[in-house]
Amino acid sequence: MDLEKIADRIAIEDLLVRYTHAIDTKNFESLDNVFTEDADLDYTEVGGIKGKISEMKEWFGKSLSIFKVTQHLIGKSLIEMSDDGNTAECRTIVHNSLTVSVNDEGKYDKEGEKTATIFCGCWYLDTCVKTDDGWRIAKKYEELGYFEGDLAV
């Protein structure tokens, strides 16, 4: 493997980390530096929606607003580069904990003093492309592995 291919793999792994940091810090505007303008995102298998990045940023803001903390832990990615080195198919294992404030009955309460945590395991299936601005995700699909915890919270 030559130095350019090694550098590309490191850049792709960094791209996936930037995605998780944008989500966990709720800095959704920074996703413009993660996705292509016309990226297709599909979160339907994990209970979300699918669409383009502009509508997804709005959805992230609404759907993640109830969580006090989210923490995406990603493992090493299986990265399969195209022959020309300009695209890559990636499969990344993810463990995500999501914490909400709850009342004494264990129901969601923004002002609650207790917390409840839901765990989600999934895989990111990403198509990444090399652009003039570096590597970007052109297509993202989240494949569900499991949910653990009370989703009714």
N, C-alpha and C positions, 0 to 999 in steps of 0.2 A: 504494500500500500504506500503510495507516494505522499508527500507532505500536504499537498492540496486536498487529497481525500481525507486525511487525518484532520486537517483544519476544518473541512466541511462538516465532518461528524461532530466535532466539538461545537461548532456554530449551531448545528441543529439541536444538540442537547441543551445548549444555552437558551435557544429559542423556546424550548419546552419549559424550561425553568422560568423564563420571563413570563410565560403564559400563567403558570401557577401563582407567581408572585403578584401579577396584576389582579387575578381573581381574589386571592387571599387578602390583599391590601385594599381591595375595592377601588383600584385605580383603573377603571374601565377604559378611560381615554388612552392609556398606554397600550391597549390592545391594537391600536392602529399601527404599532411597530412590531406586532406579532403576526397579524393576518394580512393577506393581500386584500385589496379593496373589494374584490368580488368573491371573497371566500365563501364557501358553503359550510355552514355549521349545523350539526344535527345532534340534539340532546334528547330526542324523543324517547329513546330506550331507558333513560334514567329519569323520566318524568318531566322533561323540559319541552322546548320547542325547537324548530329548525328555521333557519333563515340566514340572512346576510349580517355582516358585522354591525352595521348601524342599528338594526332592530335587536340584535343580540345584546348589545351594550345596555340598551334600555331594559331589556328583560333581566339581565344580570342585576342591574340596580334594584329592580323590584323584587325579584325572587330571593336574592341574597341579603336583603335588608333586614330580615328577621334574625339572621344569625349574628350572634355576638362575636364568634370566631369561626373561621374555616381554616383548615390546614390540609393542603394537598401534599402528600408525600408521593413522589414518583420514583420508580426504579429505573435501572438502565433500560434504554430503548433498543429494540431490535430495529436497525436502520438498514433498509435495502436500497442502495443507490441505483439510479438508472445508468445505463452504459455511458451516456453523455455527461453524467455527473451534475445535471441541472435539476433533477427531481429526486425525491426520496420518499419511500413508503415507510412509515414508522409505526411501531406498536409498542406502547408504553404502559406498564402496569401502574395503577394508582390506588392509593388508600387515602380516603378523604374523611376527616372528622368535621362535623358541623355542630356547633354548640349554640343553644338558645337559652334565653332566660325563661324561667317557668315560675308559676305560683305554687302554693303549698299543695295543690291538687295535681301538680305535674303538667298543667296546661300552659301553653305559651302565654307569656305576660311580659311585655317589653320592660316593665318596671320590676319584674320578679327578682327576688334575691337568690333564688336557687337556679341551677342550670341542668339541662339535659343534653346529652350528646348522642347524635346519630352517626353511624359509620357507613360509608359507602365504599365498595371496592369496584373498580371498573378498569377498562383499558381505553386509552386514547388511541384511536386509529387516525393518523394524520398523513396527509399528502403535503409534503413541503416542497417549495420551489425556490431556486436561486434567482434573486432579482438584483437589480442595480443597487438596491438598498440592503442587500444581504438576504439571508434565508427568511422565508415567510411561510406560514401555514395557508395553503389554498383550500384545504378540505379537512374538516374535523368531524369525527363521529365518536360518540362515547358508547362503548359496549358495556352493559351492566354485568357485574359479577354477583354482587349481593348488596342488600341493605340490612343493617343491624340497628335496632332501636325502634322506638315508637314514632312512626311517621306522622301519627295523628297529633303529636306534640305541636 
